[in-house]
């Protein structure tokens, strides 16, 4: 049975999952959920995702929600195919991965998401919405300071968890790619050459190219 992904091709968390599915070369069916129409709040959907959020997956009857948990599951189940070592098995390397995963959530996503949602996504979904510039500027300012630490880390190693690509790096693509829409281009700044090198490499990955333009659909086979 082909893995089924229930979400929206324009939604950030669905794109995060699709990215890892492409990295691991996992065939899948995308089932578009009409979020604007409230399909994710209906009883049948809530039976699978009790918080009424997207996405969730159905893998041979195994239901799982929360995009990062889904990505971790995919990388675990399909560890031998596609991009290798997204989840290192060595205890110390895995501990470094867990550290990097925490860094992404607490020091990047928390601020990048706030800025992108306030400045770009909410106005896109509601034409009458006026962004709170203070919320956006404060989030960007904090994120910019956090990237100084990223520069130090990436000056000593190729990726956040070491010299091998992991889930922690890939997770940055979803909101990192949207930051210019919030008026921030710090990931490309010459003042942080290692951050710029790192994000440019991530952005050029074929898996990301397959999802970034909101055009990804079901993938029957690889």
C-alpha positions in Angstrom: 0.0 0.0 0.0 1.4 3.4 -1.0 1.9 5.9 1.8 -0.9 8.5 1.9 -0.2 12.1 2.8 -3.2 14.1 3.9 -2.5 17.8 3.8 -2.1 20.8 1.4 0.5 21.3 -1.2 0.8 25.0 -0.3 1.1 24.4 3.5 4.5 24.5 5.2 4.2 21.4 7.3 2.9 19.3 4.4 5.8 20.5 2.4 8.2 19.5 5.2 6.9 15.9 5.0 6.9 15.9 1.2 10.6 17.0 1.2 11.6 14.0 3.3 9.5 11.7 1.2 11.4 12.9 -1.8 14.8 12.7 -0.1 14.1 9.1 0.8 12.5 8.3 -2.6 9.3 7.1 -1.1 6.3 6.8 -3.4 3.2 8.5 -1.9 -0.3 9.8 -2.7 -1.1 13.4 -1.8 -4.7 13.8 -0.6 -5.4 17.5 -0.7 -7.3 18.8 2.3 -9.5 21.8 1.7 -8.3 23.9 4.6 -10.0 27.1 3.5 -13.3 25.1 3.3 -12.7 23.7 6.8 -12.3 20.1 5.9 -9.7 19.6 8.6 -12.2 20.5 11.2 -14.8 17.9 10.2 -15.6 14.8 12.3 -14.1 12.3 9.9 -10.8 14.2 9.7 -10.7 14.8 13.5 -10.8 11.1 14.0 -7.4 10.9 12.4 -6.0 14.2 13.6 -7.7 15.3 16.8 -6.2 18.8 16.8 -7.7 19.5 13.3 -4.3 20.4 11.8 -2.4 19.2 8.7 -0.8 17.0 7.7 -1.1 13.3 8.8 -0.1 10.1 7.1 -1.7 6.7 6.6 1.0 4.1 6.1 -0.7 0.7 5.7 -3.2 1.7 8.4 -0.7 3.3 10.7 -1.9 6.9 11.3 0.6 9.5 12.4 0.4 13.3 12.7 2.8 16.2 13.5 5.2 16.8 10.6 8.5 16.4 12.4 7.3 13.1 13.9 6.2 11.9 10.5 9.6 12.9 9.0 11.4 11.0 11.7 9.3 8.0 11.1 9.9 8.1 7.3 13.6 8.4 7.7 13.6 5.5 10.1 11.4 3.1 8.1 13.2 3.9 4.8 16.7 4.2 6.2 18.3 2.1 3.5 17.0 4.1 0.5 17.3 7.6 -0.8 19.5 10.0 1.1 21.5 8.1 3.7 22.3 8.9 7.3 19.5 11.5 7.9 19.2 9.6 11.2 22.7 8.5 12.3 22.7 5.3 14.4 25.9 6.0 16.4 24.9 7.2 19.9 27.1 10.3 19.8 26.1 11.2 16.3 22.4 10.7 17.1 22.8 12.9 20.2 24.3 15.6 18.0 21.3 15.2 15.8 18.9 15.6 18.7 20.8 18.7 19.7 20.5 20.1 16.2 16.8 19.3 16.0 16.2 21.2 19.2 18.2 24.1 17.8 16.0 24.3 14.7 12.8 24.4 16.8 13.9 26.8 19.5 16.4 29.1 17.7 15.2 29.1 14.1 11.6 28.0 13.5 10.2 29.9 16.5 11.2 33.2 15.0 11.2 32.5 11.2 7.7 31.1 11.4 6.4 34.0 13.4 7.8 36.5 10.9 6.6 34.6 7.8 3.1 34.0 9.2 2.6 37.6 10.3 4.1 39.3 7.2 3.3 36.9 4.4 1.0 33.9 5.1 -1.8 35.7 7.0 -2.1 38.5 4.4 -2.1 35.8 1.7 -5.1 34.0 3.3 -6.9 37.2 4.3 -6.7 40.3 2.1 -8.0 42.5 4.9 -5.3 41.4 7.3 -2.8 44.1 8.2 0.5 42.7 9.5 1.8 43.8 12.9 5.1 45.2 11.9 6.4 45.2 15.5 5.8 41.4 15.8 7.6 40.8 12.5 10.6 43.1 13.2 11.1 41.6 16.7 11.1 38.1 15.3 13.5 39.0 12.5 15.8 40.8 14.9 15.9 37.8 17.2 16.4 35.4 14.3 19.3 37.5 13.0 21.1 37.3 16.3 20.6 33.6 16.5 22.2 33.2 13.0 25.5 34.5 14.5 25.6 31.2 16.5 24.8 29.3 13.4 27.7 30.9 11.7 30.0 29.8 14.5 28.7 26.2 14.3 28.9 26.0 10.5 32.4 27.5 10.4 33.6 24.2 12.1 31.5 21.7 10.3 29.5 21.3 7.1 26.1 20.8 8.7 24.4 21.5 12.0 24.9 18.0 13.5 28.3 17.4 12.0 29.7 16.8 8.5 26.7 14.7 7.3 23.3 16.0 6.2 20.5 15.3 8.6 16.8 16.0 9.1 17.8 19.0 11.2 19.3 20.8 8.2 16.4 20.0 5.9 13.8 21.3 8.3 15.1 24.8 7.8 14.1 24.9 4.1 10.4 25.3 4.6 10.4 28.6 6.5 13.9 29.6 5.4 12.8 29.8 1.8 9.8 32.1 2.7 11.8 34.5 4.8 12.5 36.9 1.8 8.7 37.3 1.7 8.9 38.7 5.2 11.7 41.1 4.1 14.6 39.1 5.5 17.5 37.8 3.4 20.0 37.1 6.2 20.4 33.5 5.2 22.1 34.7 2.0 24.2 37.4 3.7 27.9 37.7 2.8 28.5 38.7 6.4 27.8 35.0 7.3 29.5 33.1 4.6 29.1 29.7 6.2 25.4 30.1 6.8 25.1 31.3 3.2 27.0 28.3 1.8 25.0 25.9 3.9 21.6 27.3 3.0 22.5 27.6 -0.7 23.4 24.0 -0.8 20.2 22.9 0.9 18.1 25.0 -1.4 19.6 23.4 -4.5 18.7 19.9 -3.5 16.6 18.1 -6.1 14.1 17.0 -3.4 13.5 20.6 -2.4 13.2 21.6 -6.1 10.4 19.1 -6.3 8.3 20.7 -3.6 9.1 24.4 -3.4 6.9 25.7 -6.2 3.8 24.2 -4.6 3.6 21.8 -7.6 4.3 18.5 -5.9 1.7 15.8 -6.3 1.5 12.1 -5.8 4.6 10.1 -6.7 3.7 6.6 -7.9 7.2 5.3 -8.0 10.9 6.1 -8.1 
